[in-house]
Amino acid sequence: MKLLLSAAKRGIPATAALVLGAALAAAGLAAPAAASAPSAHSPARVHHAARDSHHAARHSHHGGRRSHRPARSGAHDPTLAMHAGGIRQANGTVTGRIGVMFTVTGTGVGTPDTCTTDASGTCDVSVTPPAGGTTYTVTLDSAGAGWFDNPSLGVGPVPVGAASGRDYDVLTTPTITPAMGTVNIPVATTAPNTDTSGGTYETRGSPWAVSKDDPEQPAGCELNIAMLFDLSSSIVSPTNFLPAYRSAGQDFVRALNGTPTRIAVYTFGTTSPATSAPGTTNNEPLGLTAVTTATGVDSTLIDKIGGLTVQGSQYTNWDAGLRRIAANNSADPASPNHLNFVVVLTDGDPTKFLSETALPGTVLGLTAPVTRFIEVENGIFSANQLKNQSTTIIGVGIAPGEAGTPTGIQLPSIDNLISISGPGLGTEHFTPSFAELGDQLKDLVLEKCEGTINVIKKVVSPTGTVEDARLGGADWAFTATRTTPALHETRTTDAETSGVSFDTGTSDARVTVTETAHPGPGFTFLPDETTCKNITTGATVEPERMSNGFTVGPDPFGVISCTVYNREAALTITKSASPPTFSGAGQTITYTYVVKNISSVPLHDVTVEDSRLGQIECPMTHLDPGESMTCVATHVTTQADVAAGQIPNSAFASAETPEDQRVFSLPAEALLPEVPVTG
């Protein structure tokens, strides 16, 4: 029920197109936390330099902005009460935004003519209108620290013509008369989204929307990312870009293969999720899924993205898609369900918000709404909800056309994209064509992971090979060390990705990674099986292999992924001595060995070898899965033992599998110290 802007009608010069290779890493660092103002060189500052100049010229006669609440100039004067909104709540309401500054101009404006919103998101200015009434101009001057205002938003008919930028940070009030009391600004309007004359393009809600800065994200490549796919009608009509769209999404996923990253898939059209094909759930959300192995990627994420479809006539509902993700997101960065990034993939402007009813009107045979302020505002509030959960939003506005051609989204629509993500072109928002999208998405995510060494842990079964190895799961600890520049960090794998990521910065000095802990006994590190590659270039990287790890040179402009293997033992053995000490020669020491089959297959020809006593006699030579036995041996201490002051020895168990493959336990050691008897 919607046709978005066709690329041919959204053209901008090629020089305005995004240069490929922009950094997702920068997106994570583009904006400070909400409690602090943007730095002098942040994207928010750069983007708003022109805005600040515009505001200064427009309001220079005020001699500077004042940020305190005004006193009324007369007991019965009308009051303009400005309302600023920030963060969508779980129940759909929007909180007030403190610290937003407004200026009022016109006949009979009180003193002062500025106000700054309080914790409720409101502030007021008194006015004394003439008897016949007058209108006033209200300008949003500043969104406050950690936030940014939106001087213009793209509104207009879709698809006839193109969305055009209209001032959003300034409005004209209705006629204010002396008899009025408090007038809420903005005045919420409820006109339906059916206008084709332009008279209601500036339909807006109340409160006034301001945008929250993107939060910082930690360095490294242990990321949780949600991909939000626009499945509105313009994806397939008048030109079917769906195959290229799906392929680009799949490229994004494959680019992260070999890193401890998880990806979720969400969709929107008129609603979220977008309508699925009849009898299927193909457009339903897919939760966070590890991209550690190619098998997991291909069988789950690639299939999911490849199955996305556009069903019938669909509007573009940014609000619904962002709300859907926020409802499933954890605000706790330590939670496994916390999203670091949401990548919004859309080819046009919002034409619906969540609570808006079906929209009539026909253009080119399809229901054709318009984009108004209110559709964009609702997207902003829901984007702010995610940002308030410490999740960064990356806006990707896709324009049809081949790479290098001047067919991109026009600038006012980029204003809408900025409003939900951030002002940093190439860091917070991107504008590739469908043809460029795949490369853009790969560059975007790989640059976030630049300068990292990623370690994936796999376990080989007692009788298996590395080709059959499975992910090792949780509780494998790895430590990365380097002398200069200094690096010493220990990270532990989680159950799903079985991987860790080390940020090695901008240095290519070699880093040593050692396995420092594993989840239990019975695992043998296989140094000869360690493999490394540069995901960015695809090149094999040869590590220096060690008995419990490896050393490798990082690539400051690439992503190194190394896979290490442990063989799972089929047997475990424990050894104890009684007494645990000796005091002289001629003393009998009894050793007890407990051998257990921890594999899933029966074992035969089970033996125990002691480094001092040789082969130990045991009561059984066959152990079923989970079965154990106890073996006993003795040693009489000698004068040599007394001279040595201790009796060190170790033992291991071995057995044959049903395929007659010999398997071994890890060694069990016992060290008996001499404790001389004193009289």
HELIX and SHEET records of a PDB file:
HELIX    1   1 ALA A    7  LYS A    9  5                                   3    
HELIX    2   2 ALA A   14  ALA A   16  5                                   3    
HELIX    3   3 LEU A   24  LEU A   29  1                                   6    
HELIX    4   4 PRO A   43  ARG A   58  1                                  16    
HELIX    5   5 SER A   60  HIS A   62  5                                   3    
HELIX    6   6 SER A  233  ILE A  235  5                                   3    
HELIX    7   7 LEU A  242  ALA A  255  1                                  14    
HELIX    8   8 ALA A  294  GLY A  296  1                                   3    
HELIX    9   9 VAL A  297  ILE A  302  3                                   6    
HELIX   10  10 ASP A  303  GLY A  306  1                                   4    
HELIX   11  11 TRP A  318  ASN A  328  1                                  11    
HELIX   12  12 PHE A  373  ASN A  388  1                                  16    
HELIX   13  13 LEU A  411  ILE A  420  1                                  10    
HELIX   14  14 PHE A  434  LYS A  448  1                                  15    
HELIX   15  15 VAL A  466  ASP A  468  5                                   3    
HELIX   16  16 PRO A  527  GLU A  529  5                                   3    
HELIX   17  17 GLN A  639  ALA A  644  1                                   6    
SHEET    1   A 3 VAL A  94  GLY A  96  0                                        
SHEET    2   A 3 THR A  79  ARG A  88 -1                                        
SHEET    3   A 3 THR A 122  SER A 126 -1                                        
SHEET    1   B 3 VAL A  94  GLY A  96  0                                        
SHEET    2   B 3 THR A  79  ARG A  88 -1                                        
SHEET    3   B 3 THR A 182  ILE A 185  1                                        
SHEET    1   C 3 VAL A  94  GLY A  96  0                                        
SHEET    2   C 3 THR A  79  ARG A  88 -1                                        
SHEET    3   C 3 TRP A 208  ALA A 209  1                                        
SHEET    1   D 4 THR A 114  THR A 116  0                                        
SHEET    2   D 4 MET A 101  THR A 105 -1                                        
SHEET    3   D 4 THR A 137  SER A 142 -1                                        
SHEET    4   D 4 VAL A 170  THR A 172 -1                                        
SHEET    1   E 2 TRP A 147  PHE A 148  0                                        
SHEET    2   E 2 SER A 211  LYS A 212 -1                                        
SHEET    1   F 3 SER A 164  ASP A 167  0                                        
SHEET    2   F 3 SER A 152  PRO A 157 -1                                        
SHEET    3   F 3 VAL A 370  THR A 371 -1                                        
SHEET    1   G 6 LEU A 286  ALA A 290  0                                        
SHEET    2   G 6 ARG A 262  PHE A 268 -1                                        
SHEET    3   G 6 ASN A 224  ASP A 230  1                                        
SHEET    4   G 6 PHE A 341  THR A 346  1                                        
SHEET    5   G 6 THR A 392  GLY A 397  1                                        
SHEET    6   G 6 HIS A 429  PHE A 430  1                                        
SHEET    1   H 2 THR A 362  VAL A 363  0                                        
SHEET    2   H 2 LEU A 366  THR A 367 -1                                        
SHEET    1   I 3 ARG A 470  LEU A 471  0                                        
SHEET    2   I 3 THR A 452  VAL A 460 -1                                        
SHEET    3   I 3 GLY A 499  ASP A 503 -1                                        
SHEET    1   J 4 ARG A 470  LEU A 471  0                                        
SHEET    2   J 4 THR A 452  VAL A 460 -1                                        
SHEET    3   J 4 VAL A 559  GLU A 568  1                                        
SHEET    4   J 4 PHE A 523  PHE A 525 -1                                        
SHEET    1   K 5 ARG A 470  LEU A 471  0                                        
SHEET    2   K 5 THR A 452  VAL A 460 -1                                        
SHEET    3   K 5 VAL A 559  GLU A 568  1                                        
SHEET    4   K 5 THR A 531  ASN A 534 -1                                        
SHEET    5   K 5 THR A 540  VAL A 541 -1                                        
SHEET    1   L 5 LEU A 487  THR A 492  0                                        
SHEET    2   L 5 ALA A 477  ARG A 482 -1                                        
SHEET    3   L 5 VAL A 511  ALA A 517 -1                                        
SHEET    4   L 5 GLY A 549  VAL A 552 -1                                        
SHEET    5   L 5 GLU A 544  MET A 546 -1                                        
SHEET    1   M 3 LEU A 571  SER A 578  0                                        
SHEET    2   M 3 THR A 588  ASN A 597 -1                                        
SHEET    3   M 3 SER A 628  VAL A 636 -1                                        
SHEET    1   N 3 GLY A 614  ILE A 616  0                                        
SHEET    2   N 3 LEU A 603  ASP A 610 -1                                        
SHEET    3   N 3 HIS A 622  LEU A 623 -1                                        
SHEET    1   O 4 GLY A 614  ILE A 616  0                                        
SHEET    2   O 4 LEU A 603  ASP A 610 -1                                        
SHEET    3   O 4 GLN A 646  GLU A 656 -1                                        
SHEET    4   O 4 ARG A 662  PHE A 664 -1                                        
SHEET    1   P 4 GLY A 614  ILE A 616  0                                        
SHEET    2   P 4 LEU A 603  ASP A 610 -1                                        
SHEET    3   P 4 GLN A 646  GLU A 656 -1                                        
SHEET    4   P 4 ALA A 668  PRO A 673 -1                                        
END                                                                             
